[in-house]
Amino acid sequence: MSRPIGFIESWQPHAKTRELLSQVAHIIAEYQQFGPMTCRQVFYRLVGTFDYSKTENAYSSLCEVLQRARRARLISFDAIRDDGTVSKGGGGYSSFHQLLQAFESNVRYFRLRPDIGQPSRLIVQCEAAGMTEMLARMASPYGATVRSAGGFDSVTAKHELARSIAFESRPTVILHLGDFDPSGEHIFQNLEADVSAFIEGMGEDTDKAIFRRVAVTPEQIRGLGLPTAPAKSTDRRSFAGLDGDGTSTVQCEAISPPDLQDIVLAAIAEWWDEDAAQALKEREADERQELQTWWANRPGFDGGDE
């Protein structure tokens, strides 16, 4: 059977598939406030809530169903992300008046960067690119940058991260979320070692980079009752595993969105100065009022075409 392209206008799923889609709709509605979910996040919620089969074949089948359901407009494309793409380019304004509208919007909703005055810069880094939007919703109120880095990352990305840390006057805390398996553990270790080595090579103190493994941890696996899976037989790297069992692994996407939010916010709170944040809010309110007064009394100016 050929793979579909574009939208599907006449998909008629079987009764079992319709039941699965109903369960998926329930999960999407339950976690809607957290933003788009990855296919694997949906998979683990199905496993935990509806006793869906916890096998890679079942996951592959689910991905196929979710793809077709989105093409058939049964599930919104905004509800699920399965991407790892990067987009650059474009920009500019269609008219002078559009630029004025942008100015007015910026004046009305003026905000200072939330991490101004904080003792450290925060970066939340995860392995799954599809999770970045969800994590950004959680971390953006604190001015944290969210990065994805699947696999062992590129040397370009690690060098750029090191350079940004080296030129920052305050320490940078990297809060890392990854799978509890040989690859996840080694990815974190490699990230810390490689970025630190680049920083040292730039003539800066490696203490400027603070790496913390936020998830998945053995404590979270036990406390949250996260489902385990056998380690891949092809991965021969050392791995202590859970309580000395090196065969049990857990994927980060097995953590439910509410628990994930609790974990991320608790990790951020460890480095967050609430007094500095309150002072910034007061400064922001004063500067917004000053800016709005200036805008209301600005000289008139006509220019550009509609």
N, C-alpha and C positions, 0 to 999 in steps of 0.2 A: 504494500500500500504506500503510495507516495505521500510525503509529508505535506501538510497544508501550508499555504502561503496567504498572507493577508488575513482578512476577516473571513469567518465561516458563516454562511447564511442559512444553512440547513443541516445543522448537526442535531441528531436525535440520539442522545446517549441512552444506554440500557438502564433498566431499573436500578441495578446495583451501583452504576455510575451516578445516577441521579441522587441516590441516597448519600453517596460519598460527597457530592457537591453540596448537598444540604448541610452536611456536617462541616464542610469547609466554610460555608457561609456563616454558620454559627460561630466558628472560631474567629473569622475575620471581624464579625460584629463585636465579639467580646473584647478583642484587643485593638479595636479601631483607633483608640486614642493614642496608641503608641506609634502609629504610622505604618507604612508598608512592611509586611513580613517577608522573609525569604521562604522559598519552597520547603527548605528543611525545617524551618521553624514551624510551619504549618504541619509538616509531617510529624514532628514530635508532639505537638498538641493533639493531633489525631490519635497517636499512640496512647497518650496519657488519658484522654477524655473518652474516646470511642473504641478503644482496644484495637486500633488499626495494626496490622501486621508490622512488626519492627524488623524488616529485612531490607536489604539494598534493592532487591527486585520490586518490593512494594513501593519503595521510595521512587524508583525509576518510573513505575506505573503512575504514581501520583503526579510526578512532574509532567508526564505526557497529558494526563487529564487536565491539569491546571493550565497547560499551554493551550489546549483546545478550548477550554472553557473561556479563557480570555479572548481568544480569537472569535468565539461565538457570542461575545458580549454578555456572558452569563456571570462573569467575575470581572470587576473593574481592573484595568491595567494599573491603576493607582494603588491597588490593595496588595499586590505582590511584586517583589523585585527579584530578578534572577540575573542581574547584570554585573559586569565588571568593567564597563567602558569608561573612557575619559574623553570629554569633549572640550575643545578650545576653539577660539575664533569668534568672529561676528562682532557685535557692538555697534555703537553709534546711535544717533537719533533720527527719527523720520522727519522732524521739523523743529524749528526754534520753540514752538509752543509746547511740544512734548518735553523739551528740556526744562521749560519753566514749570510744567506740571511735576516733573521729577524733583526740582528744587523745593516746590511747595510741600510735596509729600515728605521729603527729608526734614524740612523745618518742623512740620506738624508732629512727626513721629521721631524726632531727634533722640538718639541714644548714644551714650558713650560705650566704648568697649568694656564689657563687664569685668575683665581681669585687670583693669588699671588699678595700680596700688596693691595688687596681690603679691605675696612674697615669691611666688613661682608661676611659671607658665605651664599650662596643662595641655597634654596631648592624649587623646583616647585612641588607641590603635587596636584594630580587630583584623582577624584573618579573612572574614567573609565580607566581600564588597557590598553585598546586598543589605547588610546590617547597618551601613554607615548612616543612612537617613534616620533610622530609628534611634541610633545612638546620638546623632546630632541633635535631635529633639530633646533628649535627656541632658546633654552636656552644654548646649549653646547658651543657656541662661548664665553659665559660669565662664563664658568666653573661651571654652576649651575647643581646640581643633580636633576633628575626628579624621583619622586616616585609615585606609584599608591597605593591607599588605598580605595578599594571599601567598602561600608558599614561603620560600626563603627571601622574597622581596628582591628587587633589583639593586645592583651596586649604585646606580644613579640615585634611587630613592633614599638609600641609606646615607649616601654622601650628602645629599641635599638636606636631610634631617640633621646630620651632624653639623653642617655649615650653619643652619638656622639656630642651633643650640649654641654654637661657638660665638656667634655675633649677638646673642641675647645677654643682656647685663645680669639677669637673674637666673636661677636654676630652672631647668625644664624637667617636669615630671612626666614620664611616659607611662600611662596606665594601659597595660596590655591585656586584651581578651583573646584567648585562643583555645583550641581543643585540648582536652586532657588525653594526649596520646604522644607517641614518640616524636612525630613531626611537630606538634604544637609546642612541646617542651624545648625541642632543639631550635625551633624558629625563634623563640624568645631568647634563648641563650646566645644564638648567633647575632640577633639584633643588638643585644646589649654589648657584646664583644666587638662587633664590627663598627658600630656607631662610636663607641668609646675610643677605639683605635684611631678612627678618622679625626675625632676631636683632639686627641693627643697629638696627632700629626699636624694639626693646624696650630699647634703651640698653645692650646687652651687646657685648662684643668678639667679632667674627666669628671670631677665632682659636680660639674654644671649639668650633667645628665643623670637623672635618678629614674631607674627602671623598676616598675612594680608589676608583678603578675597578679592581675585582678580576677581573672576567671580563665579556665575552670580549675578549681582547687579541690583537693580531697575533702575538705570540710564542707564545701558546697554540695558535693556529690552525696555525702552522707546526710547533711541537713535538709536538702531539698528532695532527696530520694530520686536523683537523676538516673535515667536508664543507661546502663552500660552496654557496650558492644565489644566483640573480640577485636584485638589489634590486628592490623593487616599483616598477613604472613610474609609479605614482601619487604616490610619495614624492619630492618635488623638493628636499628639504633637502640642504644641502652635506654631503658625506661623502667623506673621503679614501680609505676602503676599505683594501684589502690591497695594500701596495707600490704605492700610487698607483692601484690599480684600484678605482674607486668602484662597480663593478657586483657585486662579490662580497660576500655577507653570510653570517653564521654565527649560528645561534641558540644561546642559552646551554644549552638542553636537549640540544644535540648532545654536550656534555661528559659522559662516562660518570660514574656515581656515584663510583667510586674516585678518578678524576682530580679530580672536583669537590671531594671531601673533602680531597685533598691541597692544592688551591688555597685553600680556605677556611681550613684549619688553618695553612697557611704565612702567610696574610694576618693571622690572629689572632696568631700567634707574634711578629710584628713589634712588636706593642703589648703583649705579655704579659710580666709580671715574675714569673719562676718562683720567686724567693726569697720574694716576697710571697705567692704561692700556697701554698708549703710552710708558711710561718708560719701562714696561715689554716687549713690542714688540722690543724695541731697544736692551734690554738685551738679548732677545731670538735670535735676528739676530747675535749678537756678539758670543754667545755661540754656535750657530749652525755652524758658520764659523770655530770657534776653534775646534769643534768636527770633522768637515769634514776634516780639515787639519791633525788632529791626525790620522783619519781613512786612509787617503791617504798615510800616511807615516808609517803606522804600520808595525811591523816585519812580514814576511811571516810565515804562520803556516799551516802545513798539518796534517790532522787527521780525523778520522771518515770514514765511508763508505758511498758511494752514496746510 
